[in-house]
Every structure is written in C-alpha cells, then in structure tokens.
Amino acid sequence: MLELSNHELRVDILDPVADQSRFGVRYCTGGYIYQVSDRRHGPLLSGPTFPDSFNWFDGQGIPDAFNLGPLLSPSEPGRALIIGIGDCDLTTRAVLSFCNWEISAEPTRLTFHTTQEAHGRRFDLTRVVSLVGRTVRSLTSIENNGRGEVPVRWFPHPFYPQPEGNELIWLNVPLRWQDGAGYRRLDNGFIARADGPWTDGRYLALDHDAQAPLALVQRHPTLGLVSAATSYVPAFFPLWGNAITFSWEPFFERTVAPGQRVSWWVDYSF
C-alpha cells in the first residue's frame, strides 16, 4: 500500500504490484484510492461490502474505471485491452497481463505512468493522486501516440458511507427525473433516499442538463458534509447505493485522436 499524508488526512493508495491480488478487470490499477482517513475520526470512505470483506469487483474507497470502453481485439472474440488495467479476457473476466506502471513519489503527490499498445493503438496514460489540506485530487491524462483513435469512457466510483438521515447529495446542475428507484428529490435541492434502510442495490441514471463542471455536496455520517468537484461536464451520470454505501458516477467520454492529449480531474474535499 502506498500513502500520502498530512496533519489532517491519510490517503491509502493501492500499489499496482504489491496489491495486485486486489485488482480485476473493472478498476484502474494505477492511482486506486483505497481509503481516506481522518487523523481524529478514522476511515471516511466505504464500499459495497465494507468493512466486512473486499472483492475486486465491488471495490472500496475511490476507484475509477475505463472498463466500459474496452478496446476490443478485431481477431480474438472476448479479448480486449482495458485502459489502466492491461490485456484482458472479457469472457472469463480475467486479466491476462497487467500494464506496467512507473511510479514517482513527491511529498504531496503520487504519479503513475504507463504506456499501453494494442490493435494499432498506442497511448500514454498518467494518473496523479495529490493531497493538499483536506482535498484529494485524482487527475487523469491520456496522450495518443499511435495511429488509431482512442475512445475513452471513464467514470469515478467514490463510495461514501450511508448518512444517518435520508438526504444524500446536492448537485449544481439542472435535473429532470421523476421520483423512483428508491430516490426522491427534496424541496431544498437534495436527492434523498425515498425509503430505508435499503437492503439491496439502488440504481438511478440521472437525466441532467449540465452545461458546466460539477459541484457536489454529500452528506457524511462522521463529518456532516463533504464536497467534490469535477473539471468536466458529465455525460452519462448514474447514482448507486446499497445498505452500506452510496456513490455517484459522472462519466467522462471523449475520443482522443492521434497526436492529441486530454486531461481531467475530480477533487474530493473532506
């Protein structure tokens, strides 16, 4: 496990080699934030099975994923390069070979860099996790150094513990949706649980009119309120939660042409 820390927070980040048993074909293996802990209050993040167990599919903390945009092999059915993971067999959900990360450490940041190549595509992927005060930034950049376009479909999956009340999250974007799927909209603008406690997973794809990057305020059982912000306007934007955890997933979608470089980030403030 790798670590960033200051006098207020500690950020635990999975080591792509030493913690390889915790990875599968879903979450990016470089820059995987496993836990953020407050010096006084302890762990601040959760997961679908936290704290009883861990598995690579459900994950915990703040993983992020490129797996819904696999770069499929033109000749081998079920074979794909997944950005940030490696060569994968989608049929058996197995990683055939992990990508190799170069890691550089500074007092306030960890940088992960890898080059991946397959099916006429070649690109550099950089992931940077930094800690400034009580804000953790997760930054991603992709530079296309190959001949073919690189389609990117990425989302963060931060897992917060369920708050004591039903209020969950406030967003700075106009929303169009009808109450349902276990969620309802309150007069104060918060999205809340419509019933509870939940005993199963509750999923809702938001219909939104975002024209600017996101600002989010999240209820937290220990800190009261935490916040987050993105550098990008979300495309697809679902919510998910179960009895233990609640998560939001604003998708970043872009096609990176040869010679192009694209970067984006999410700030998590505690």
Secondary structure, DSSP 8 states (H G I E B T S, - for coil): -EEEE-SSEEEEE--TTTTGGG--SSS-SSS-EEEEEETTTEE----TTTTT---TTT--SB-EE-TTS-EE-SSSTTEEEETTTEEEETTTTEEEEE---EEEEETTEEEEEEEEEETTEEEEEEEEEEEETTEEEEEEEEEE-SSS-EEEEEEE---EE--SSSEEEEESS-B---SBTTEEE-TTS-EEESSSS--S-EEEE--B---S--EEEEEETTTEEEEEEESS--SS-EEEE-SSEEEE---EEEEE-TT-EEEEEEEEE-
